[in-house]
Amino acid sequence: MPQEADARFTELKEEHGLSTEEEVGLLYLMLTSRNPLRVLSGKFLIWERNGTLIKILQVTAVIALIIVFIVVRR
């Protein structure tokens, strides 16, 4: 692994609190992939670990309920 890649690899492990080298390696491969779906999957994994994904889903659910409530009242 090149030195630049090794530095990013270590940063991923420290920043996101991943527990195994295997998890960090998989996340690194996802984030550096040329496939946009794989990169998005890696970002979702990070958001899930940080708790951001659940907050996004909760806000989306509240907005959907408000829209349904408005439509039903008409």
C-alpha positions in Angstrom: 0.0 0.0 0.0 1.5 3.4 -0.9 2.3 5.8 1.9 -0.6 8.2 1.0 -3.1 5.3 0.9 -1.7 4.1 4.2 -2.2 7.5 5.8 -5.8 7.6 4.6 -6.3 4.0 5.8 -5.1 5.0 9.3 -7.2 8.2 9.3 -10.3 6.1 8.5 -9.6 3.7 11.4 -9.2 6.5 13.9 -11.9 8.9 12.7 -14.7 6.3 12.4 -13.7 4.0 15.2 -13.7 0.9 13.1 -12.6 -2.2 15.0 -10.9 -4.4 12.6 -8.4 -4.0 9.8 -10.8 -5.9 7.6 -13.6 -3.3 8.1 -11.2 -0.4 7.5 -9.9 -2.1 4.3 -13.3 -2.7 3.0 -14.4 0.9 3.7 -11.2 2.2 2.1 -11.9 0.2 -1.0 -15.5 1.4 -1.1 -14.5 5.1 -0.8 -11.8 5.0 -3.3 -13.8 3.0 -5.9 -14.6 4.4 -9.3 -18.1 2.9 -9.0 -20.4 5.7 -7.7 -22.8 3.1 -6.1 -19.9 1.6 -4.1 -18.8 5.0 -2.9 -22.4 5.9 -1.9 -22.5 2.6 0.0 -19.4 3.5 1.9 -20.8 6.9 2.8 -24.0 5.2 4.0 -21.8 3.0 6.2 -20.1 6.0 7.7 -23.4 7.8 8.2 -24.8 4.8 9.9 -21.8 4.5 12.3 -22.0 8.3 13.1 -25.8 8.2 13.8 -26.4 10.6 10.9 -28.4 8.1 8.9 -31.0 7.5 11.6 -31.4 11.3 12.0 -31.9 11.7 8.2 -34.5 8.9 8.2 -36.4 10.4 11.2 -36.6 13.8 9.6 -37.7 12.3 6.3 -40.4 10.3 8.2 -41.7 13.4 9.9 -41.9 15.3 6.6 -43.7 12.4 5.0 -46.2 12.3 7.8 -46.9 16.0 7.5 -47.4 15.7 3.8 -49.8 12.7 4.3 -51.7 14.7 7.0 -52.1 17.7 4.7 -53.3 15.5 1.8 -55.8 13.6 3.9 -57.3 16.7 5.4 -58.3 18.1 2.0 
